[in-house]
Amino acid sequence: MLRFYTAGESHGKGLIAILEGMPAGVPIHEEYIHVQLKRRQLGYGRGARMNIEQDRAEILSGVIRGETSGAPIALWIANRDWRPDEPDITRPRPGHADLTGALKYNFRDVRRVLERASARETAARVAAGAVCRRFLEELGISILSHVTEIGGVAATWRPKRWEELREAAEASEVRCADPNAARQMMAAIDVARERGDTLGGIVEVVALGVPPGLGSYVHWDRKLDARLAMALMSINAIKGVEIGLGFAVARTPGSQAHDEIFWEEGVGFYRGTNRAGGIEGGMSTGEPIVVRIAMKPLSTLLQPLRSVDLITKEPVEAVVVRSDVCAVPAAGVVAEAMVAIVLADAVLEKFGGDHLSDIKKSYEEYRQRIKE
């Protein structure tokens, strides 16, 4: 139902995102997309390039007078740090796509790999995700994220209300709602910077207002949790995804692993807990969808690891290019965008319609039916 593509290189002229399948009638403006792009550029531990780029997405097609037209939406993000005549790089970085990409495509210059494999590409994802996010808002679905761990420092406190959690995370330089943990995370980032090292971490993404029944138990490739896992694992440097209790469920007895079911007049069915993270049998349950992602430390180190020159085969130190000490806070914004894209696709699959008004009508009829 919904597809998106990105094109462009880290130091090319710019990035392009094409979003196909968005219905007509969704209100969207460039300023709304800009807000999400700006969030991606923030975060303690980011590198110098964030001071160079001032990401703004220009809507080239698919939006007329502030509303989607139903046609493919093309978005353009210019790169200010455009470098057309960069020298070849032959010292691949451990942990990056450099060497394997060069072997796969028969390159003698790993720059051809790293320019596309760079996390700079995620700016285009955030732009496309912003359109999907705006669509979901029309149906009362919202998405937030917060950092729960950086460099082994884990948050131990969070606000009880989701809205308070969102506000606390957005006010933090590391997007962590626990102020004590946030200070320790920033200190850990400072130490890593001094050592020429990098840090990874964990981000939790939450989708609120999602109705039950998105996804499918019938086909493997339509299961909502599988689609979310694929989308999130496709983000640069993400090495793990868990939903609800995640891996902890393997150490939990069944009596404490599942969510008991209740019913209330005017409300319908609901769960007393949300250990499943809002997904059972490949379908949304109506509870908040809770997903966590694990991000590895970035592979560009100021104190580089050992490598081998692609041409001479001599031992060398890996190349050092402009990068971040820690990009975990930004990864949360990218993850929000990918969750928005997956949920928008699942909504369109479930409720169809070429115009937002048709989808809203089908959506409200469905919600009324399941309440009854």
N, C-alpha and C positions, 0 to 999 in steps of 0.2 A: 504493500500500500504506500509506504513512504520510503524513499531512498535518498541518500546524500553522498556526494563525492567531494573530495578536496583535491586541489592541485597547487603546485608551487614549491619553491625551495626556501631554505632558511635565509640565504642571502641573495635570492633572486629578486625580481622586480616586485613580487607580491604574492599573496595567497588568494585562492579562489575557492568558494564553496558553492555547490549547486544542490539545492534541496528540491526534490520532485515528489509530488503527491500531496502537498499541503492544500487543503480545501480553500475555496474562495470565502471572503468575508471576515478573515482574521485580521484584526487591527494590529499594525506593526509599524514602527518608525525606527529610523537609524539610531536615534538617541537611546532607545530601549536596548538595542544591541550593543551600543557603546558602553553602557553601564556594565554589562556582563564581561566585555572585553577588558575593561579597566580593572575589574575584580581579578581577572586572571593575571594581570601584570603585578599585582601587589603581593606582599608577603616577605617576612624577614628571611634573609638568606638569598634573595634573588641577586643576579649579577648586573653588570653595568649596562647590558643591552636594554634592560627595562627602563633605563633613563634615556635611551635613544629612541626606541619605538614609542609612538603614541597611537596605539591601534584604534582605528575607526573603520567600520565596515560601510562601504557604499553599496546600496541596493541598485543593481543594474537592471533587474527584470523581475517580473512576477508580483510586483506590488504597484498598485495604482491608487493615488490619492489616499494613501495611508492604510489600504486594505489589500490583502492577498487577492489575486485574480484567479487562482486555480492553476496558473501556468507555472513552470519551473522557476524557482527563485534563485537568482545568481547574485552572489555577494563578493565584493572585492576588498581586500585589505592590503594596502601598499606597504612595502618594506622601506623604511628610511635607511636602514643599514644594508643597502644594496651594494654588492661587490662583484662586478662582472669579470674581473681579471685576477682572480685569486690563484696563487701557485698550487701545484699538486701537493697532495698529502699522501705519504706512503708509510706512515707509522700508525697502524690501527690501534684503537683503544680497547682494552679488555672490557667486556660488559656492554659494548655498543654493537651496532650492526655493521661496523666498518669492514672487518675482515670477511665475514661470511657473505656480506653483500657484494664485495669485490670479487670473491671467488665465484659466486653465483652468476654475476653478469660479465665476468671476464674483464674487470676494470684493472688498470694499473695505477689508479688514483682513487683513494678512498673518499675524497671530497664528493665524488659523484654519488656516493652512498649517504654520507652524513648530511648533505644538503637536504635530502628528502626525508631521511630518518630522524631528523632533528625534531625536538618537541615544539619547535616554532610552528609546525603544522597544526598544533592543537588550537591555535587562534582561530583557524577556519572552522574547526569543530564547535568552538564556543559560539561563533556567529550563527551557524546553522542551528545549534541547540537553542539559542535565544528565541528564534522564530517558533520552534516547537514548544518552548517554555511558555511563550505568550499564548499559543493555542490552548495549552493545558489550563492556563489561568482562567480562560473563558468557561471552563467546566469545573472550576473550583479546586483544581489540582495544583499543588505547589511543591517545590523542591528546595531543600537546604542541605548543607554539609558542614562538618566541623572536623578539625584535626584532633585525634585522640592520642597520638603518639608520634614523637620525633626523636630519633637517635637513642631509643631506649627509655626516654622520659615519657611516662604515660599519665594522662589525665585521670584523676580519681574523683572528680566532682563535676556535676553538670546541673543546670537548671531543670526543674521538673517539667515546665511547659515548653513545647516545641518553639513557640515564638520567642520566648526568652533565650532559648538556646541559640536560635538564629542571630538574635541581636548581640549576644555575648561573643559569638564566634566572629561576626563581622567587625566588631570593635577591637579584636585582637590582631596584633601584627603577625601572629602565626595561625590565626583563625582557630584558636583553641579557647573553649568557653571556661576552662578552669584557669583562673589568673595565676595561681601559684605554679601550676605545671607550665603555663605559657612562659613565665619568667625563666624557669629551668631549661625549657626548650631553646629559648633565645641564647642562654648562656652556653648550651651545648653547641649551637651553631657557631658562636664566636670561637669556641675552642677548635672546632673542626676547621674553620677558616684559617686560624693561625697555623694549623698543622698542614694546610694544603689538602685537606680531606673533604669528604662530602657526607651528608646524612640522608637517610630515608625515613619512612614513617607510615602511619596508618590514618586513613580518613574514613569517616562514616558519612554516608549519603542517605537522606531520608526523604521519601515522597509521601505527602499528606493528601487526603481527600481522594485517594484512588478507589474506585468502586470495585466490588468483588466481580470476578469473572473475566478479567483481562488475561490473555494468554490461552493455553489449551492443555488438557491432559491427553489429547487424542494423538497429536503428532509431536515427535521429538523436537523438531526445529521451530515449533510454535510455543513451546514452554516459555513462560515469562522469565523464570529464573535463568534458563539457559541463554536466552537472548540478552539479558542484563550482563551475565558473566562474560559472554563474548564481547559485548560492546566495551565493557570496562577493562577487560584484559587487552584490548587493542590499544589502550592508551600507553604512550611511551613510559617505560620503566615500571609498569605495574606487573607484579609477579604473583599476586594472589587475590582472590575474591571470596568473600563469605557472606551469607545471607542469614539474618536472625542470629541464633546461637552459633552458627557456623561450625567450626571444628570442635567447639566445646560440646556440641551435641553428642559427639562420640564418647564423651566421658560422663554423660548425663543419663540417668535411668528414664525409661519411658514415661513414668508418672510425673516427671518434672521437665520433660522435653516438649510436650505437646500443649496446645492451647484449648482449654475446655470451652464448650459452646453454650451460649445463652440466647434467649429471645425476649424481646420487650415490645409491647404494643407501641406502634408508631415509630419504632426504631428498626425492628426486624432482628435478624440473627447477628450476633457479635461474639467476639472472644473475650475472655477475662484477662488474658495475657497475650503477648505477641512474641513468643519464642521462635516462631517460624519466620519472623521478619516480614510478615504480610504476604507470604506466598506459600501455598500448599498445592501439591500435585501439578505444579507448573502454572498455577493460576493465582491471581491476586485474591486475597481474602476479604478485603475491605479495611483491614488494619493498615497502619503505616508500613510502607515498604522500607526496610532497613538493610542497607548493604554496606559492607566495609571493603576497602581495597588496601593492599600492602604495596608500597612503593619502595623500590630498592634505591640505595644511594646512587647519585648520578655518576656516570663513568668518566667524565672529564675531571681529573684531579690536578691541582697545582703542583703536587708532588707525584708525578706520573708513575704508573705501574710499568713493569717490564713488558716489552713487546718485541716483535721482529719486523724489520723493514720489508715491505711487500716486494720490492725490486731486488735489493742486495741480499736479502735473507740474513742480514747481520743483526745481532741483538741490539736493541735500541730502547729508549724510553718512549712511551706512547705520546702522541701529539697532545699538546695543550691548546685548546681553543676556548673562546669566551663562553663561560657557563655559569651556573649557580652553585652555591654551597648546598642549598636545600630548596627544593621546589615543591615540597609537600603541600603547603597552603594553596598553591596554584593548581595542583593536581585535583583538589577538591572541586574547584570551579569547573575544570574540564570534565570531571566525573558527573557533575550535575548536568552538564550539557548532554553527555551520552545517555544518562538516565532519561532525560527529557525526550530525546530522539526515540528511544525504545518505547517509552510509554505513549508518546504521540502515535507511533506506528500501531501499537496494540489497541489504542482507542479507535483509530480509523478502521482497523480490522474488525472490531466489534460492532461499531455503530455506523460505519459507512457515511455516505453523503458527500455531495460535491460542494455544498455551501455550509458554513458554520451553523446557520439556523436549522438546517435539516439534521445535523449531528446533535445539536442541543435538544431538539424535540425527541429524537430517538433515545438519547441519553436519559432524559427526564422520565420518559415512559418506562424505561428499564429500571431506573432507581425506584420508581413507584411500585412496579411489579414485585421487586424483591423485598420491599418493605411489607407488602401484603402477604 
